[in-house]
Amino acid sequence: MTLFFIVFFFFAYSNAQELELELIASNLVDPLGIKHAGDDRLFIVEQSGVIKIIDASGELQDTPFLDINSLVIDSGNERGLLGLAFHPDYADNGYFFVNYINNFGDTVVSRFTVDASNSDIANPDSELLILSYEQPYSNHNGGDLAFGSDGYLYISSGDGGSAGDPQNRSQNKMSFLGKILRLDIDTTTETENYGIPSDNPFAEGASALPEIWAYGLRNPWRFSFDRLNGDQWIADVGQSNYEEINSVSSEDASTGINYGWKCYEGNDSYQSSGCPDQSTFTFPVSGYSHFGDGSPKCSITGGYRYRGTTYPNFYGWYFFADLCSQEIGYLVYDETNDVWNKNFQQFTGQWSSFGEDVNGDIYVSDLAGGHIYKLTDTTLSNPDHLLSEITVYPNPTKHSFQINFGTNDNPDILTEISVYDIQGKQVKTIHRTAENIQTVNTSDFSSGIYILKINIENKTQSTHKLVIH
């Protein structure tokens, strides 16, 4: 093979990467959240106070998982049921958490419990209040929820609204507003249904609320954790000029990071009066201006860094979107120059939220259209490489993973299941059991990237990248 052919092949392959959207579900009403509960279902948050399920077969179920519309006010563009997170031990305890604006206009974070006899329905009478705080205006409520790899619950809170943070709440460490909060919801105190993690940056101080993990944010509408390494990604909606993408490693986050608002909007000074030295702020890793990055933009919707196995081209990309331009963007890390390269692709949709499924594939919700789409790269979705009926989760994993064989439920037609290391050496042969969902122990594996190959007797092969940490 000539050098020219090698170079040409790489160029053609790399430029074949193309982001496309696959319609998954329709007929939703104002969808603005997508989460999974450690299984093949997707849970869709509707702004009015309803959570619906897209089941493992891709069908939108008629009966809501939870309906708390009577508790929720959704008047105005930024209020309603805003966040959802499932407890890391949800399969055992049935706990999940929601963030909503109540009928008094204030933020409420509560715990609910799934029905003991039906996993597709929650008990609406099981609410346990975790945290509540006043919202002075109707906008900038944040509202996202997520569990970190440390098992703690993280909560995003906007600066309280209006414009320009008139009461400077974001920089005020005695306010819950303009913050990322971090709670231990597996412990309680005499006064609260949560505890304070001992390594919270202000856990012992009297000059800051102990719940605060990070501050200096304007409206962190959506944030996420990189499922590979635990890094936190926060998309912060800007004031009038710039939208921010912030990223911090799990090790660096414990110092009480100040992201700068309202002293800074992005890298530019917004209001310097009374602000600390510039060296005390953490500035965004990327972002975009409203009028200097192609189509006019206005409001960022943060997403996830892709760690799935279905679309290897996407691996490591961070996805985001803009509500006004209707573009979906992604950041690709350039290791040589230590920079994130920004890309936009035009679509049509009011992109309100991203979500991951249990396998790490990424979805996006269209608020106005009521649609849920899956982000796909059709150049690598060939069924010779991956059978859609076979799923592998959780991925990344630590101690074990499961293979859901879907419609390939006859163990006699599955002739070989093998695991290879990144150098191509076979390290494990898996005996096919009679179970349709088979658990594989990985406790004897070293951390790293592996290839799982499942061969069917008709010589069709399903290949999956498996990450063990």
Secondary structure as the mmCIF struct_conf table of DSSP 4:
data_model
#
loop_
_struct_conf.conf_type_id
_struct_conf.id
_struct_conf.beg_label_comp_id
_struct_conf.beg_label_asym_id
_struct_conf.beg_label_seq_id
_struct_conf.end_label_comp_id
_struct_conf.end_label_asym_id
_struct_conf.end_label_seq_id
HELX_RH_AL_P HELX_RH_AL_P1 LEU A 3 SER A 14
TURN_TY1_P TURN_TY1_P1 ASN A 15 ALA A 16
STRN STRN1 GLU A 20 ALA A 25
BEND BEND1 VAL A 29 ASP A 30
STRN STRN2 PRO A 31 LYS A 35
BEND BEND2 GLY A 38 ASP A 40
STRN STRN3 LEU A 42 GLU A 46
TURN_TY1_P TURN_TY1_P2 GLN A 47 GLY A 49
STRN STRN4 VAL A 50 ILE A 54
TURN_TY1_P TURN_TY1_P3 ALA A 56 SER A 57
BEND BEND3 GLY A 58 GLY A 58
HELX_LH_PP_P HELX_LH_PP_P1 GLU A 59 GLU A 59
STRN STRN5 LEU A 60 LEU A 60
HELX_LH_PP_P HELX_LH_PP_P2 GLN A 61 GLN A 61
BEND BEND4 ASP A 62 THR A 63
BEND BEND5 PHE A 65 PHE A 65
STRN STRN6 LEU A 66 ASP A 67
HELX_RH_3T_P HELX_RH_3T_P1 ASN A 69 LEU A 71
STRN STRN7 VAL A 72 VAL A 72
BEND BEND6 GLY A 76 GLY A 76
TURN_TY1_P TURN_TY1_P4 ASN A 77 GLU A 78
BEND BEND7 GLY A 80 GLY A 80
STRN STRN8 LEU A 81 PHE A 86
TURN_TY1_P TURN_TY1_P5 PRO A 88 ASP A 89
HELX_RH_AL_P HELX_RH_AL_P2 TYR A 90 ASN A 93
STRN STRN9 TYR A 95 ILE A 101
STRN STRN10 ASN A 102 ASN A 102
TURN_TY1_P TURN_TY1_P6 ASN A 103 PHE A 104
BEND BEND8 GLY A 105 GLY A 105
STRN STRN11 THR A 107 ASP A 115
TURN_TY1_P TURN_TY1_P7 ALA A 116 SER A 117
STRN STRN12 ASN A 118 TYR A 133
BEND BEND9 PRO A 136 ASN A 139
STRN STRN13 LEU A 145 PHE A 147
TURN_TY1_P TURN_TY1_P8 SER A 149 ASP A 150
BEND BEND10 GLY A 151 GLY A 151
STRN STRN14 LEU A 153 SER A 157
BEND BEND11 GLY A 161 GLY A 164
TURN_TY1_P TURN_TY1_P9 PRO A 166 GLN A 167
TURN_TY1_P TURN_TY1_P10 ARG A 169 GLN A 171
TURN_TY1_P TURN_TY1_P11 LYS A 173 MET A 174
BEND BEND12 SER A 175 PHE A 176
TURN_TY1_P TURN_TY1_P12 LEU A 177 GLY A 178
STRN STRN15 LYS A 179 LEU A 183
STRN STRN16 ASP A 184 ASP A 184
TURN_TY1_P TURN_TY1_P13 ILE A 185 ASP A 186
BEND BEND13 GLU A 190 THR A 191
BEND BEND14 ASN A 193 TYR A 194
STRN STRN17 GLY A 195 GLY A 195
TURN_TY1_P TURN_TY1_P14 SER A 198 ASP A 199
BEND BEND15 ASN A 200 ASN A 200
TURN_TY1_P TURN_TY1_P15 PRO A 201 PHE A 202
BEND BEND16 ALA A 203 GLU A 204
BEND BEND17 ALA A 206 ALA A 208
TURN_TY1_P TURN_TY1_P16 PRO A 210 GLU A 211
STRN STRN18 ILE A 212 TYR A 215
BEND BEND18 ARG A 218 ARG A 218
STRN STRN19 ARG A 222 PHE A 225
TURN_TY1_P TURN_TY1_P17 ARG A 227 ASN A 229
STRN STRN20 GLN A 232 ASP A 236
BEND BEND19 GLN A 239 ASN A 241
STRN STRN21 TYR A 242 VAL A 248
TURN_TY1_P TURN_TY1_P18 SER A 250 GLU A 251
HELX_RH_3T_P HELX_RH_3T_P2 ASP A 252 THR A 255
TURN_TY1_P TURN_TY1_P19 GLY A 256 GLY A 256
STRN STRN22 ILE A 257 ASN A 258
TURN_TY1_P TURN_TY1_P20 TRP A 261 CYS A 263
STRN STRN23 TYR A 264 GLU A 265
TURN_TY1_P TURN_TY1_P21 GLY A 266 ASN A 267
STRN STRN24 ASP A 268 SER A 269
BEND BEND20 TYR A 270 TYR A 270
TURN_TY1_P TURN_TY1_P22 SER A 273 GLY A 274
HELX_RH_3T_P HELX_RH_3T_P3 GLN A 278 THR A 280
STRN STRN25 PHE A 281 PHE A 281
BEND BEND21 VAL A 285 VAL A 285
STRN STRN26 SER A 286 SER A 289
BEND BEND22 HIS A 290 SER A 295
STRN STRN27 ILE A 300 ARG A 305
BEND BEND23 THR A 309 THR A 310
HELX_RH_3T_P HELX_RH_3T_P4 PRO A 312 PHE A 314
TURN_TY1_P TURN_TY1_P23 TYR A 315 GLY A 316
STRN STRN28 TYR A 318 ASP A 322
TURN_TY1_P TURN_TY1_P24 LEU A 323 SER A 325
STRN STRN29 GLU A 327 ASP A 334
TURN_TY1_P TURN_TY1_P25 GLU A 335 ASP A 338
STRN STRN30 VAL A 339 GLN A 346
BEND BEND24 GLY A 349 GLY A 349
STRN STRN31 TRP A 351 GLU A 356
TURN_TY1_P TURN_TY1_P26 VAL A 358 ASN A 359
BEND BEND25 GLY A 360 GLY A 360
STRN STRN32 ILE A 362 ASP A 366
TURN_TY1_P TURN_TY1_P27 LEU A 367 GLY A 370
STRN STRN33 HIS A 371 THR A 376
HELX_RH_3T_P HELX_RH_3T_P5 THR A 378 LEU A 380
TURN_TY1_P TURN_TY1_P28 PRO A 383 HIS A 385
TURN_TY1_P TURN_TY1_P29 SER A 388 GLU A 389
STRN STRN34 THR A 391 TYR A 393
BEND BEND26 PRO A 394 PRO A 396
STRN STRN35 THR A 397 THR A 397
BEND BEND27 LYS A 398 HIS A 399
STRN STRN36 SER A 400 ASN A 404
TURN_TY1_P TURN_TY1_P30 GLY A 406 THR A 407
HELX_RH_3T_P HELX_RH_3T_P6 PRO A 411 ILE A 413
STRN STRN37 LEU A 414 ASP A 421
TURN_TY1_P TURN_TY1_P31 ILE A 422 GLN A 423
BEND BEND28 GLY A 424 GLY A 424
STRN STRN38 GLN A 426 THR A 429
HELX_LH_PP_P HELX_LH_PP_P3 ILE A 430 ARG A 432
BEND BEND29 ALA A 434 ALA A 434
BEND BEND30 ASN A 436 ASN A 436
STRN STRN39 ILE A 437 ASN A 441
TURN_TY1_P TURN_TY1_P32 SER A 443 ASP A 444
BEND BEND31 PHE A 445 PHE A 445
HELX_LH_PP_P HELX_LH_PP_P4 SER A 446 SER A 446
BEND BEND32 SER A 447 SER A 447
STRN STRN40 GLY A 448 ILE A 456
TURN_TY1_P TURN_TY1_P33 GLU A 457 ASN A 458
BEND BEND33 LYS A 459 LYS A 459
STRN STRN41 GLN A 461 ILE A 468
#
